[in-house]
């Protein structure tokens, strides 16, 4: 029996637009950085930010150094990163609410960064609530200093939350992340772009 559902953010709850993100970096004179943006295989610099090894400001400094563009600001880079994110359909938010009403605990496990999370948190207010209202726990790579698909980030989430993998469904859009979760005993569902997985959630609990 599934008692917990763990969601990824980008590509699962939050829509993604890679072309828009790359265009935003080009518009601020960082075209070379836009070319490095890849949600499945992030560049080392992006990965270090998402793992909490570099602060957002340090990452911006590295971007300026790499491109020779010393005039672009941290705020401009944050806006370009956030251009990757489109929206969270209200229907998905209400599906999460419905799970919680049935006694299912809900969580987020996401490789992410501080700039993107500011935008994502605002998106969760679309139905008059906050992100914290939808989840029992929010586990973010840059805070945990761990990245999916490494097993350690899943294990740390399990230990902190008290959930059992065998009683939990993990939803992600990455084959590598799904495979790690499966090996650890999670039930898994690999999401595809713009998928409406409400029928899957409706059958839980």
C-alpha positions in Angstrom: 0.0 0.0 0.0 1.3 3.4 -0.9 1.4 5.8 2.0 3.8 8.4 0.6 4.3 10.1 -2.7 7.6 11.9 -3.6 7.6 14.3 -6.4 10.4 15.8 -8.5 9.8 19.5 -9.4 11.2 20.4 -12.9 9.6 18.2 -15.6 7.1 16.7 -13.2 5.2 19.4 -11.3 6.9 22.4 -13.0 6.8 22.8 -16.8 10.2 23.4 -18.5 11.1 25.4 -21.6 14.8 24.9 -22.5 14.6 27.1 -25.6 13.3 30.1 -23.6 16.0 29.7 -21.0 18.8 29.6 -23.6 17.3 32.7 -25.3 17.2 34.5 -22.0 20.9 33.8 -21.5 21.7 35.0 -25.0 19.7 38.2 -24.4 22.0 39.1 -21.5 25.2 38.3 -23.4 25.8 34.8 -21.9 25.0 32.6 -24.9 27.8 30.2 -24.0 26.2 29.6 -20.6 22.8 29.0 -22.2 24.3 26.3 -24.3 25.4 24.5 -21.1 21.9 24.3 -19.6 20.8 20.7 -19.8 18.4 19.3 -17.2 19.5 15.7 -17.7 23.3 16.3 -17.8 24.1 19.6 -16.1 27.5 21.2 -16.6 29.9 20.9 -13.8 29.4 24.5 -12.7 25.6 24.1 -12.5 26.0 20.7 -10.8 28.2 22.3 -8.1 25.6 25.0 -7.5 22.9 22.4 -7.2 25.0 20.4 -4.8 25.6 23.5 -2.6 29.3 23.6 -3.3 29.0 27.0 -4.9 26.6 29.7 -3.7 24.5 31.4 -6.3 26.7 34.5 -6.3 29.8 32.3 -6.8 28.1 30.6 -9.7 27.4 34.0 -11.3 31.0 35.0 -10.8 32.1 31.9 -12.6 29.7 32.6 -15.5 31.1 36.1 -15.8 34.6 34.8 -15.8 33.9 32.1 -18.4 32.3 34.6 -20.8 34.3 37.7 -20.1 31.1 39.6 -19.5 31.7 41.5 -16.2 28.6 43.7 -16.5 25.8 41.2 -16.3 24.3 41.1 -12.8 23.3 38.3 -10.4 19.6 39.4 -10.8 19.8 39.1 -14.6 21.3 35.6 -14.3 18.6 34.6 -11.8 16.0 35.8 -14.3 17.6 33.8 -17.1 17.7 30.7 -15.0 14.1 31.2 -14.0 13.1 31.5 -17.7 13.5 27.7 -17.8 10.4 27.4 -15.6 7.0 27.8 -17.1 4.2 27.1 -14.6 2.5 24.6 -12.3 -1.0 23.7 -13.4 -3.5 24.3 -10.7 -4.9 20.9 -11.4 -1.7 19.3 -10.2 -1.8 21.3 -7.0 -5.3 20.2 -6.4 -4.3 16.5 -7.0 -1.7 16.9 -4.3 -4.3 18.4 -1.9 -6.6 15.4 -2.7 -3.9 13.0 -1.8 -3.3 14.7 1.6 -7.0 14.7 2.3 -6.9 10.9 1.9 -4.1 10.6 4.4 -1.2 10.2 1.9 1.9 12.1 2.9 3.6 14.1 0.1 7.2 15.2 -0.4 9.5 16.9 -2.9 13.0 15.6 -3.8 14.6 17.9 -6.3 18.0 18.8 -7.7 17.7 22.5 -7.6 19.2 25.9 -6.9 18.3 29.0 -4.9 17.4 31.2 -7.8 15.0 28.7 -9.4 13.4 27.9 -6.0 12.4 31.6 -5.5 10.4 31.4 -8.8 9.0 27.9 -8.0 7.8 28.9 -4.6 5.8 31.8 -6.1 4.3 29.4 -8.6 2.9 27.3 -5.7 0.7 30.3 -4.7 -1.4 29.9 -7.8 -4.3 28.4 -5.8 -4.0 30.6 -2.8 -1.7 28.5 -0.7 2.1 28.3 -0.2 4.5 25.5 -1.2 4.7 24.3 2.4 1.0 23.7 2.5 1.3 20.9 -0.1 4.1 18.8 1.3 5.2 17.1 4.5 8.8 17.6 3.6 10.8 19.5 0.9 14.2 18.0 0.2 16.4 20.1 -2.1 19.9 19.2 -3.3 21.6 22.4 -2.6 20.5 22.3 1.0 21.3 18.6 1.5 24.6 18.9 -0.4 23.7 15.7 -2.3 22.4 15.1 -5.8 20.2 12.6 -7.5 20.7 10.0 -8.8 23.1 9.2 -5.9 21.5 6.8 -3.5 22.6 8.9 -0.5 20.1 11.7 -1.1 17.2 9.2 -1.1 18.5 7.5 2.0 18.9 10.8 3.8 15.3 11.7 2.9 14.0 8.4 4.1 15.9 8.7 7.4 14.7 12.3 8.0 11.1 11.7 7.1 10.6 8.3 8.7 9.0 7.0 5.5 9.6 3.5 4.2 10.7 3.1 0.5 8.4 0.1 0.1 5.4 2.2 1.0 6.3 5.1 -1.2 5.8 6.2 -4.8 8.6 8.2 -6.5 7.7 10.3 -9.6 10.6 11.8 -11.7 11.3 12.5 -15.3 14.9 11.1 -15.2 15.6 7.5 -16.0 18.7 7.5 -13.8 16.8 8.9 -10.8 14.0 6.4 -11.4 16.5 3.5 -11.5 18.1 4.5 -8.2 14.7 4.8 -6.5 13.6 1.4 -7.9 16.8 -0.3 -6.5 16.0 1.2 -3.1 12.6 -0.3 -3.1 10.4 2.6 -4.1 7.4 2.1 -6.4 8.3 4.4 -9.4 6.6 6.3 -12.2 8.7 8.1 -14.9 6.8 11.3 -16.0 6.9 12.5 -19.5 6.7 16.2 -20.5 3.3 17.8 -19.8 1.9 14.5 -18.5 -1.4 14.6 -16.7 -0.8 11.9 -14.0 -3.9 12.7 -12.0 -5.4 9.3 -12.9 -2.3 7.7 -11.2 -2.7 9.8 -8.1 -6.5 9.3 -8.0 -5.9 5.5 -7.5 -3.7 6.0 -4.4 -5.2 5.6 -1.0 
